[in-house]
Amino acid sequence: MTNTLILLRHGQSEWNQKNLFTGWVDVRLTDQGRAEAKRGGELLAEAGLLPDVLHTSLLSRAIQTAHLALDSADRLWVPVRRSWRLNERHYGALQGLDKAETLEKYGEEQFMEWRRSFDTPPPALDDASEWSQADDPRYADIDGERPRTECLADVIDRMLPYWEQSILPDLNAGKTVLVTAHGNSLRALVKHLDGISDTDIAGVNIPTGMPLVYDINADGTPNGAGRYLDPEAAAAGAAAVAAQGKGA
Ligand SMILES: O=C(O)[C@H](O)COP(=O)(O)O
C-alpha cells in the first residue's frame, strides 16, 4: 500500500524572471508563473491526482502557486499546513544579486560552489541588509534559529523533521499530499527520497510549476522513481534552471 505525494515548485517568480538570487526574499509570481501554477493544477486534475491536504512554505510565491493549482483542480477547500522548514534555501549575502553578474565577478567555480555545492554556504547576510528577514513577523516565533545563509545540507537538516513529523503522517493517513515549495527545498527532499549522492545532487534542478509525483511507502521510502506529469516540459524547465546565471 502506498500513498501519493505531489511536489510542486512555485511558478516563475519576479526574481526568477530578473535572474536574481532570491532565497527568503518574498517575491510574487509573474504572469508566466501564474499560468504555470494553473497548468500544474490542470495536470493534476487530468491525472485524477486530487490533493486532500496542502503543505506550503511561508513564502508568497509558493502560497500563490498552491492557490492557483488547487483552484484549477477544484480543491481550494483542502486543509493547509505552512512551515518555514519548506522555505527556499536562504541564499545569504547573494540574496538580491544578479546571477550572471555574480558568475562574472567570482568565476564559474565559486559561483557553482555557492549555488550547487552540498555543504558550502554563501557568506551570511547582515541583519541590516534590505534583503534580510530580521524584522519579518512571519519568523518571529519559528521553531528553530532563523538562518542568515544556508547550504543544501542545512536545508536538509531543517526540512527532514517536517517531512517526518508533518508530511509523512498525512501520507500514512491515506491522504494525497500536495507540497508547494522551492527549487532547493525540493532538491533537498528529492535527494532524500531518491538517495542521491552529495556529489550527484549538484546536477539535479527542479522545473517551475510542474507536478512531480511519488508513490510513498509507509516507512517514507518511495515505491519507484518520481514522475513528472509532463516529462518533456519538465526536462526543458530543469535545463532552463541549470542555465541561469550563464547569461541565459
Ligand atoms: O532562490 C532562488 O534564487 C531560486 O529560487 C533558486 O535559485 P537556484 O536555482 O539558483 O538555486
The ligand as an ORCA input file, in Angstrom:
! r2SCAN-3c Opt
* xyz 0 1
  O      16.257     31.314     -4.603
  C      16.489     31.436     -5.813
  O      17.281     32.240     -6.342
  C      15.824     30.458     -6.754
  O      14.533     30.224     -6.406
  C      16.617     29.182     -6.744
  O      17.785     29.559     -7.271
  P      18.878     28.491     -7.771
  O      18.177     27.569     -8.752
  O      19.906     29.374     -8.379
  O      19.337     27.761     -6.534
*
